[in-house]
Amino acid sequence: MANSAQARKRARQATKARAHNASLRSRLRTAIKAVRKAIVGGDKTAAQSVFRTSMSTIDSIADKKIIHKNKAARHKSRLSAAVKAMAV
């Protein structure tokens, strides 16, 4: 357990950072699910608009290093391909 004052403070900070990062990861997952749901819905214009808003969320979370930039690029690429593959 953390015995020194510095170690106790680092433990407090780590707990706060972990909670914050968890909420950001949850936002990421929600954004991805929203695009997938719009794709299943079948409305291409709605899916494109949700895709555009989700891209900024994915990019911002990757910029904060919550996920790796390559993982963000992979999600964006696959979602983009799914939206493009939709029938008009």
LOVO-326733 format. One record per residue: residue number from 1; residue in one letter; chain; x, y, z of N, C-alpha, C in turn. Coordinates in steps of 0.02 Angstrom, whole numbers. Layout:
residues N
num = NUM | residu = A | chaine = A | n.u = X | n.v = Y | n.w = Z | ca.u = X | ca.v = Y | ca.w = Z | c.u = X | c.v = Y | c.w = Z
...
//
This chain:
residues 88
num = 1 | residu = M | chaine = A | n.u = 42 | n.v = -60 | n.w = 0 | ca.u = 0 | ca.v = 0 | ca.w = 0 | c.u = 44 | c.v = 62 | c.w = 0
num = 2 | residu = A | chaine = A | n.u = 16 | n.v = 118 | n.w = -19 | ca.u = 53 | ca.v = 181 | ca.w = -23 | c.u = 65 | c.v = 208 | c.w = 48
num = 3 | residu = N | chaine = A | n.u = 129 | n.v = 215 | n.w = 66 | ca.u = 145 | ca.v = 237 | ca.w = 134 | c.u = 167 | c.v = 309 | c.w = 138
num = 4 | residu = S | chaine = A | n.u = 206 | n.v = 333 | n.w = 90 | ca.u = 228 | ca.v = 402 | ca.w = 93 | c.u = 174 | c.v = 448 | c.w = 67
num = 5 | residu = A | chaine = A | n.u = 180 | n.v = 511 | n.w = 83 | ca.u = 131 | ca.v = 561 | ca.w = 59 | c.u = 130 | c.v = 564 | c.w = -17
num = 6 | residu = Q | chaine = A | n.u = 189 | n.v = 561 | n.w = -46 | ca.u = 194 | ca.v = 563 | ca.w = -118 | c.u = 159 | c.v = 503 | c.w = -150
num = 7 | residu = A | chaine = A | n.u = 170 | n.v = 445 | n.w = -121 | ca.u = 139 | ca.v = 384 | ca.w = -149 | c.u = 63 | c.v = 386 | c.w = -141
num = 8 | residu = R | chaine = A | n.u = 39 | n.v = 412 | n.w = -86 | ca.u = -34 | ca.v = 418 | ca.w = -76 | c.u = -63 | c.v = 466 | c.w = -127
num = 9 | residu = K | chaine = A | n.u = -28 | n.v = 522 | n.w = -140 | ca.u = -53 | ca.v = 570 | ca.w = -189 | c.u = -54 | c.v = 538 | c.w = -259
num = 10 | residu = R | chaine = A | n.u = -1 | n.v = 501 | n.w = -277 | ca.u = 0 | ca.v = 469 | ca.w = -343 | c.u = -56 | c.v = 418 | c.w = -349
num = 11 | residu = A | chaine = A | n.u = -71 | n.v = 384 | n.w = -294 | ca.u = -126 | ca.v = 335 | ca.w = -295 | c.u = -193 | c.v = 370 | c.w = -307
num = 12 | residu = R | chaine = A | n.u = -202 | n.v = 427 | n.w = -274 | ca.u = -263 | ca.v = 467 | ca.w = -285 | c.u = -268 | c.v = 490 | c.w = -357
num = 13 | residu = Q | chaine = A | n.u = -212 | n.v = 515 | n.w = -383 | ca.u = -212 | ca.v = 540 | ca.w = -452 | c.u = -225 | c.v = 484 | c.w = -502
num = 14 | residu = A | chaine = A | n.u = -196 | n.v = 426 | n.w = -488 | ca.u = -205 | ca.v = 369 | ca.w = -533 | c.u = -278 | c.v = 347 | c.w = -534
num = 15 | residu = T | chaine = A | n.u = -311 | n.v = 350 | n.w = -477 | ca.u = -382 | ca.v = 331 | ca.w = -473 | c.u = -425 | c.v = 379 | c.w = -514
num = 16 | residu = K | chaine = A | n.u = -411 | n.v = 444 | n.w = -507 | ca.u = -448 | ca.v = 493 | ca.w = -545 | c.u = -436 | c.v = 486 | c.w = -620
num = 17 | residu = A | chaine = A | n.u = -373 | n.v = 475 | n.w = -639 | ca.u = -356 | ca.v = 468 | ca.w = -710 | c.u = -389 | c.v = 406 | c.w = -739
num = 18 | residu = R | chaine = A | n.u = -391 | n.v = 352 | n.w = -700 | ca.u = -421 | ca.v = 290 | ca.w = -724 | c.u = -496 | c.v = 299 | c.w = -736
num = 19 | residu = A | chaine = A | n.u = -529 | n.v = 334 | n.w = -691 | ca.u = -601 | ca.v = 347 | ca.w = -700 | c.u = -614 | c.v = 391 | c.w = -761
num = 20 | residu = H | chaine = A | n.u = -572 | n.v = 441 | n.w = -771 | ca.u = -580 | ca.v = 486 | ca.w = -828 | c.u = -568 | c.v = 448 | c.w = -893
num = 21 | residu = N | chaine = A | n.u = -515 | n.v = 408 | n.w = -895 | ca.u = -500 | ca.v = 369 | ca.w = -955 | c.u = -555 | c.v = 319 | c.w = -970
num = 22 | residu = A | chaine = A | n.u = -584 | n.v = 290 | n.w = -918 | ca.u = -639 | ca.v = 242 | ca.w = -928 | c.u = -699 | c.v = 277 | c.w = -959
num = 23 | residu = S | chaine = A | n.u = -713 | n.v = 338 | n.w = -939 | ca.u = -770 | ca.v = 374 | ca.w = -967 | c.u = -757 | c.v = 392 | c.w = -1040
num = 24 | residu = L | chaine = A | n.u = -695 | n.v = 408 | n.w = -1057 | ca.u = -677 | ca.v = 422 | ca.w = -1126 | c.u = -683 | c.v = 360 | c.w = -1170
num = 25 | residu = R | chaine = A | n.u = -660 | n.v = 303 | n.w = -1144 | ca.u = -667 | ca.v = 240 | ca.w = -1181 | c.u = -740 | c.v = 223 | c.w = -1192
num = 26 | residu = S | chaine = A | n.u = -781 | n.v = 238 | n.w = -1143 | ca.u = -853 | ca.v = 226 | ca.w = -1149 | c.u = -883 | c.v = 271 | c.w = -1204
num = 27 | residu = R | chaine = A | n.u = -861 | n.v = 334 | n.w = -1207 | ca.u = -884 | ca.v = 380 | ca.w = -1260 | c.u = -865 | c.v = 354 | c.w = -1329
num = 28 | residu = L | chaine = A | n.u = -804 | n.v = 326 | n.w = -1333 | ca.u = -781 | ca.v = 297 | ca.w = -1396 | c.u = -826 | c.v = 240 | c.w = -1418
num = 29 | residu = R | chaine = A | n.u = -839 | n.v = 194 | n.w = -1372 | ca.u = -881 | ca.v = 136 | ca.w = -1389 | c.u = -951 | c.v = 158 | c.w = -1408
num = 30 | residu = T | chaine = A | n.u = -978 | n.v = 207 | n.w = -1373 | ca.u = -1045 | ca.v = 232 | ca.w = -1389 | c.u = -1047 | c.v = 263 | c.w = -1458
num = 31 | residu = A | chaine = A | n.u = -995 | n.v = 300 | n.w = -1476 | ca.u = -992 | ca.v = 331 | ca.w = -1543 | c.u = -991 | c.v = 278 | c.w = -1597
num = 32 | residu = I | chaine = A | n.u = -952 | n.v = 226 | n.w = -1586 | ca.u = -947 | ca.v = 172 | ca.w = -1636 | c.u = -1014 | c.v = 136 | c.w = -1642
num = 33 | residu = K | chaine = A | n.u = -1045 | n.v = 123 | n.w = -1585 | ca.u = -1111 | ca.v = 89 | ca.w = -1586 | c.u = -1163 | c.v = 131 | c.w = -1622
num = 34 | residu = A | chaine = A | n.u = -1160 | n.v = 197 | n.w = -1613 | ca.u = -1209 | ca.v = 241 | ca.w = -1646 | c.u = -1203 | c.v = 236 | c.w = -1721
num = 35 | residu = V | chaine = A | n.u = -1143 | n.v = 233 | n.w = -1747 | ca.u = -1133 | ca.v = 227 | ca.w = -1820 | c.u = -1159 | c.v = 159 | c.w = -1844
num = 36 | residu = R | chaine = A | n.u = -1142 | n.v = 106 | n.w = -1807 | ca.u = -1165 | ca.v = 39 | ca.w = -1827 | c.u = -1241 | c.v = 35 | c.w = -1826
num = 37 | residu = K | chaine = A | n.u = -1271 | n.v = 67 | n.w = -1776 | ca.u = -1345 | ca.v = 66 | ca.w = -1772 | c.u = -1375 | c.v = 104 | c.w = -1831
num = 38 | residu = A | chaine = A | n.u = -1346 | n.v = 160 | n.w = -1850 | ca.u = -1370 | ca.v = 198 | ca.w = -1906 | c.u = -1362 | c.v = 159 | c.w = -1971
num = 39 | residu = I | chaine = A | n.u = -1309 | n.v = 121 | n.w = -1977 | ca.u = -1298 | ca.v = 80 | ca.w = -2037 | c.u = -1352 | c.v = 26 | c.w = -2041
num = 40 | residu = V | chaine = A | n.u = -1366 | n.v = -6 | n.w = -1985 | ca.u = -1417 | ca.v = -58 | ca.w = -1984 | c.u = -1486 | c.v = -28 | c.w = -1999
num = 41 | residu = G | chaine = A | n.u = -1496 | n.v = 35 | n.w = -1978 | ca.u = -1559 | ca.v = 69 | ca.w = -1991 | c.u = -1573 | c.v = 78 | c.w = -2066
num = 42 | residu = G | chaine = A | n.u = -1521 | n.v = 82 | n.w = -2106 | ca.u = -1530 | ca.v = 83 | ca.w = -2178 | c.u = -1532 | c.v = 152 | c.w = -2210
num = 43 | residu = D | chaine = A | n.u = -1533 | n.v = 205 | n.w = -2171 | ca.u = -1535 | ca.v = 273 | ca.w = -2199 | c.u = -1464 | c.v = 298 | c.w = -2208
num = 44 | residu = K | chaine = A | n.u = -1443 | n.v = 303 | n.w = -2271 | ca.u = -1373 | ca.v = 320 | ca.w = -2285 | c.u = -1355 | c.v = 391 | c.w = -2263
num = 45 | residu = T | chaine = A | n.u = -1399 | n.v = 439 | n.w = -2274 | ca.u = -1383 | ca.v = 508 | ca.w = -2255 | c.u = -1378 | c.v = 515 | c.w = -2180
num = 46 | residu = A | chaine = A | n.u = -1422 | n.v = 480 | n.w = -2143 | ca.u = -1418 | ca.v = 482 | ca.w = -2070 | c.u = -1353 | c.v = 449 | c.w = -2046
num = 47 | residu = A | chaine = A | n.u = -1336 | n.v = 394 | n.w = -2078 | ca.u = -1275 | ca.v = 358 | ca.w = -2060 | c.u = -1213 | c.v = 402 | c.w = -2073
num = 48 | residu = Q | chaine = A | n.u = -1214 | n.v = 439 | n.w = -2128 | ca.u = -1158 | ca.v = 483 | ca.w = -2144 | c.u = -1151 | c.v = 539 | c.w = -2093
num = 49 | residu = S | chaine = A | n.u = -1207 | n.v = 567 | n.w = -2071 | ca.u = -1202 | ca.v = 621 | ca.w = -2022 | c.u = -1178 | c.v = 596 | c.w = -1955
num = 50 | residu = V | chaine = A | n.u = -1202 | n.v = 538 | n.w = -1934 | ca.u = -1179 | ca.v = 508 | ca.w = -1871 | c.u = -1105 | c.v = 489 | c.w = -1877
num = 51 | residu = F | chaine = A | n.u = -1086 | n.v = 465 | n.w = -1935 | ca.u = -1016 | ca.v = 447 | ca.w = -1947 | c.u = -971 | c.v = 508 | c.w = -1940
num = 52 | residu = R | chaine = A | n.u = -991 | n.v = 565 | n.w = -1967 | ca.u = -950 | ca.v = 625 | ca.w = -1963 | c.u = -941 | c.v = 648 | c.w = -1890
num = 53 | residu = T | chaine = A | n.u = -994 | n.v = 646 | n.w = -1851 | ca.u = -987 | ca.v = 666 | ca.w = -1781 | c.u = -945 | c.v = 617 | c.w = -1741
num = 54 | residu = S | chaine = A | n.u = -951 | n.v = 553 | n.w = -1759 | ca.u = -912 | ca.v = 502 | ca.w = -1723 | c.u = -838 | c.v = 507 | c.w = -1739
num = 55 | residu = M | chaine = A | n.u = -821 | n.v = 529 | n.w = -1798 | ca.u = -751 | ca.v = 535 | ca.w = -1817 | c.u = -714 | c.v = 584 | c.w = -1772
num = 56 | residu = S | chaine = A | n.u = -746 | n.v = 640 | n.w = -1755 | ca.u = -712 | ca.v = 688 | ca.w = -1712 | c.u = -703 | c.v = 659 | c.w = -1642
num = 57 | residu = T | chaine = A | n.u = -751 | n.v = 620 | n.w = -1619 | ca.u = -745 | ca.v = 588 | ca.w = -1553 | c.u = -687 | c.v = 538 | c.w = -1554
num = 58 | residu = I | chaine = A | n.u = -684 | n.v = 497 | n.w = -1606 | ca.u = -630 | ca.v = 447 | ca.w = -1610 | c.u = -562 | c.v = 481 | c.w = -1614
num = 59 | residu = D | chaine = A | n.u = -557 | n.v = 534 | n.w = -1654 | ca.u = -494 | ca.v = 570 | ca.w = -1661 | c.u = -472 | c.v = 602 | c.w = -1596
num = 60 | residu = S | chaine = A | n.u = -519 | n.v = 633 | n.w = -1560 | ca.u = -500 | ca.v = 667 | ca.w = -1498 | c.u = -477 | c.v = 617 | c.w = -1445
num = 61 | residu = I | chaine = A | n.u = -507 | n.v = 558 | n.w = -1443 | ca.u = -487 | ca.v = 508 | ca.w = -1395 | c.u = -419 | c.v = 479 | c.w = -1414
num = 62 | residu = A | chaine = A | n.u = -406 | n.v = 472 | n.w = -1478 | ca.u = -340 | ca.v = 449 | ca.w = -1500 | c.u = -287 | c.v = 502 | c.w = -1486
num = 63 | residu = D | chaine = A | n.u = -304 | n.v = 566 | n.w = -1494 | ca.u = -256 | ca.v = 619 | ca.w = -1480 | c.u = -236 | c.v = 620 | c.w = -1406
num = 64 | residu = K | chaine = A | n.u = -283 | n.v = 600 | n.w = -1362 | ca.u = -269 | ca.v = 598 | ca.w = -1291 | c.u = -234 | c.v = 534 | c.w = -1270
num = 65 | residu = K | chaine = A | n.u = -220 | n.v = 491 | n.w = -1320 | ca.u = -184 | ca.v = 428 | ca.w = -1309 | c.u = -222 | c.v = 380 | c.w = -1264
num = 66 | residu = I | chaine = A | n.u = -289 | n.v = 383 | n.w = -1267 | ca.u = -330 | ca.v = 334 | ca.w = -1232 | c.u = -329 | c.v = 269 | c.w = -1272
num = 67 | residu = I | chaine = A | n.u = -330 | n.v = 276 | n.w = -1339 | ca.u = -320 | ca.v = 219 | ca.w = -1383 | c.u = -263 | c.v = 238 | c.w = -1431
num = 68 | residu = H | chaine = A | n.u = -233 | n.v = 189 | n.w = -1462 | ca.u = -178 | ca.v = 201 | ca.w = -1508 | c.u = -206 | c.v = 231 | c.w = -1573
num = 69 | residu = K | chaine = A | n.u = -167 | n.v = 273 | n.w = -1605 | ca.u = -189 | ca.v = 306 | ca.w = -1666 | c.u = -205 | c.v = 256 | c.w = -1722
num = 70 | residu = N | chaine = A | n.u = -170 | n.v = 200 | n.w = -1723 | ca.u = -185 | ca.v = 149 | ca.w = -1774 | c.u = -252 | c.v = 115 | c.w = -1761
num = 71 | residu = K | chaine = A | n.u = -268 | n.v = 106 | n.w = -1698 | ca.u = -333 | ca.v = 77 | ca.w = -1681 | c.u = -389 | c.v = 124 | c.w = -1702
num = 72 | residu = A | chaine = A | n.u = -379 | n.v = 189 | n.w = -1691 | ca.u = -428 | ca.v = 239 | ca.w = -1712 | c.u = -436 | c.v = 238 | c.w = -1787
num = 73 | residu = A | chaine = A | n.u = -380 | n.v = 234 | n.w = -1823 | ca.u = -382 | ca.v = 233 | ca.w = -1896 | c.u = -418 | c.v = 171 | c.w = -1921
num = 74 | residu = R | chaine = A | n.u = -407 | n.v = 115 | n.w = -1887 | ca.u = -440 | ca.v = 53 | ca.w = -1907 | c.u = -516 | c.v = 58 | c.w = -1898
num = 75 | residu = H | chaine = A | n.u = -538 | n.v = 85 | n.w = -1841 | ca.u = -610 | ca.v = 95 | ca.w = -1830 | c.u = -640 | c.v = 141 | c.w = -1882
num = 76 | residu = K | chaine = A | n.u = -606 | n.v = 196 | n.w = -1895 | ca.u = -631 | ca.v = 244 | ca.w = -1944 | c.u = -636 | c.v = 214 | c.w = -2013
num = 77 | residu = S | chaine = A | n.u = -585 | n.v = 176 | n.w = -2032 | ca.u = -584 | ca.v = 146 | ca.w = -2098 | c.u = -641 | c.v = 96 | c.w = -2107
num = 78 | residu = R | chaine = A | n.u = -651 | n.v = 54 | n.w = -2057 | ca.u = -703 | ca.v = 3 | ca.w = -2062 | c.u = -772 | c.v = 33 | c.w = -2062
num = 79 | residu = L | chaine = A | n.u = -782 | n.v = 84 | n.w = -2019 | ca.u = -848 | ca.v = 117 | ca.w = -2018 | c.u = -861 | c.v = 154 | c.w = -2084
num = 80 | residu = S | chaine = A | n.u = -809 | n.v = 186 | n.w = -2111 | ca.u = -816 | ca.v = 222 | ca.w = -2174 | c.u = -834 | c.v = 174 | c.w = -2230
num = 81 | residu = A | chaine = A | n.u = -801 | n.v = 117 | n.w = -2232 | ca.u = -815 | ca.v = 67 | ca.w = -2284 | c.u = -887 | c.v = 41 | c.w = -2278
num = 82 | residu = A | chaine = A | n.u = -910 | n.v = 32 | n.w = -2216 | ca.u = -978 | ca.v = 8 | ca.w = -2205 | c.u = -1030 | c.v = 59 | c.w = -2227
num = 83 | residu = V | chaine = A | n.u = -1015 | n.v = 123 | n.w = -2214 | ca.u = -1062 | ca.v = 176 | ca.w = -2235 | c.u = -1062 | c.v = 181 | c.w = -2311
num = 84 | residu = K | chaine = A | n.u = -1004 | n.v = 177 | n.w = -2342 | ca.u = -1000 | ca.v = 182 | ca.w = -2416 | c.u = -1034 | c.v = 123 | c.w = -2451
num = 85 | residu = A | chaine = A | n.u = -1033 | n.v = 65 | n.w = -2418 | ca.u = -1061 | ca.v = 5 | ca.w = -2448 | c.u = -1138 | c.v = 4 | c.w = -2444
num = 86 | residu = M | chaine = A | n.u = -1167 | n.v = 51 | n.w = -2408 | ca.u = -1240 | ca.v = 52 | ca.w = -2401 | c.u = -1272 | c.v = 69 | c.w = -2468
num = 87 | residu = A | chaine = A | n.u = -1330 | n.v = 41 | n.w = -2480 | ca.u = -1368 | ca.v = 57 | ca.w = -2540 | c.u = -1398 | c.v = 127 | c.w = -2532
num = 88 | residu = V | chaine = A | n.u = -1404 | n.v = 163 | n.w = -2586 | ca.u = -1430 | ca.v = 232 | ca.w = -2583 | c.u = -1503 | c.v = 234 | c.w = -2569
//
